């Protein structure tokens, strides 16, 4: 089980790693299972952007969602 604080720390590391990766739209936290288990969530524009996302960061699992192009309203 991963605490929210552990996930927040790993999020900073992951954002730094993916900051210049084309196709990454956002990095955030998400609950997995019960309310005390957290994962990192990476939103990407397309499937090809997934290749640069690691499966975990510092023991925190990473899940990827393909969301398409993101535009400001």
VOPA-500008 format. One record per residue (C-alpha): residue number from 0; residue in three letters; x, y negated, z. Coordinates in steps of 0.2 Angstrom, whole numbers, plus 2048, in hexadecimal, padded with zeros to 3 digits. Layout:
REM VOPA-500008
k | r | c1 | c2 | c3
NUM | ALA | X | Y | Z
...
//
This chain:
REM VOPA-500008
k | r | c1 | c2 | c3
0 | UNK | 800 | 800 | 800
1 | UNK | 806 | 7EF | 7FB
2 | UNK | 802 | 7DF | 806
3 | UNK | 7FD | 7CF | 7FE
4 | UNK | 80D | 7C7 | 805
5 | UNK | 818 | 7D4 | 7FC
6 | UNK | 80E | 7D2 | 7EC
7 | UNK | 810 | 7BF | 7ED
8 | UNK | 823 | 7C1 | 7EF
9 | UNK | 824 | 7CD | 7E0
10 | UNK | 819 | 7C1 | 7D6
11 | UNK | 826 | 7B3 | 7D7
12 | UNK | 833 | 7C0 | 7D1
13 | UNK | 828 | 7C6 | 7C3
14 | UNK | 823 | 7B4 | 7BD
15 | UNK | 836 | 7B0 | 7BC
16 | UNK | 839 | 7BF | 7B1
17 | UNK | 82A | 7BC | 7A6
18 | UNK | 82B | 7A9 | 7A5
19 | UNK | 831 | 7A9 | 793
20 | UNK | 829 | 7B9 | 78C
21 | UNK | 81E | 7B5 | 77D
22 | UNK | 80C | 7BB | 780
23 | UNK | 80C | 7BB | 793
24 | UNK | 7FD | 7B0 | 798
25 | UNK | 7FE | 7B1 | 7AB
26 | UNK | 804 | 7BB | 7BA
27 | UNK | 7F9 | 7BD | 7C9
28 | UNK | 7F4 | 7C8 | 7D8
29 | UNK | 7E6 | 7D5 | 7D8
30 | UNK | 7DF | 7E1 | 7E5
31 | UNK | 7E0 | 7F3 | 7E1
32 | UNK | 7D5 | 7FF | 7EB
33 | UNK | 7D2 | 7F9 | 7FC
34 | UNK | 7D4 | 7E7 | 801
35 | UNK | 7E5 | 7E9 | 808
36 | UNK | 7EE | 7F0 | 7F9
37 | UNK | 7F4 | 7E4 | 7EC
38 | UNK | 7FC | 7E4 | 7DA
39 | UNK | 803 | 7D8 | 7CE
40 | UNK | 7F8 | 7D4 | 7BF
41 | UNK | 7FF | 7CE | 7AF
42 | UNK | 7F4 | 7C7 | 7A1
43 | UNK | 7FB | 7C8 | 78F
44 | UNK | 7F5 | 7C3 | 77F
45 | UNK | 7F7 | 7D3 | 776
46 | UNK | 7FD | 7E5 | 778
47 | UNK | 80F | 7E1 | 771
48 | UNK | 812 | 7D5 | 780
49 | UNK | 810 | 7E4 | 78C
50 | UNK | 821 | 7EB | 788
51 | UNK | 82A | 7DD | 792
52 | UNK | 820 | 7E0 | 7A1
53 | UNK | 828 | 7EC | 7AE
54 | UNK | 81D | 7F9 | 7B7
55 | UNK | 821 | 7F2 | 7C8
56 | UNK | 82B | 7E5 | 7D1
57 | UNK | 833 | 7E8 | 7E1
58 | UNK | 828 | 7F6 | 7E4
59 | UNK | 818 | 7ED | 7E0
60 | UNK | 80E | 7F5 | 7D1
61 | UNK | 80B | 7EA | 7C2
62 | UNK | 7FB | 7EC | 7B7
63 | UNK | 7F9 | 7E4 | 7A6
64 | UNK | 7E9 | 7DD | 79F
65 | UNK | 7E8 | 7D8 | 78C
66 | UNK | 7DD | 7C9 | 78C
67 | UNK | 7E1 | 7C1 | 77B
68 | UNK | 7E5 | 7AF | 778
69 | UNK | 7E2 | 7A3 | 786
70 | UNK | 7DD | 791 | 782
71 | UNK | 7D9 | 782 | 78D
72 | UNK | 7C7 | 77D | 78D
//
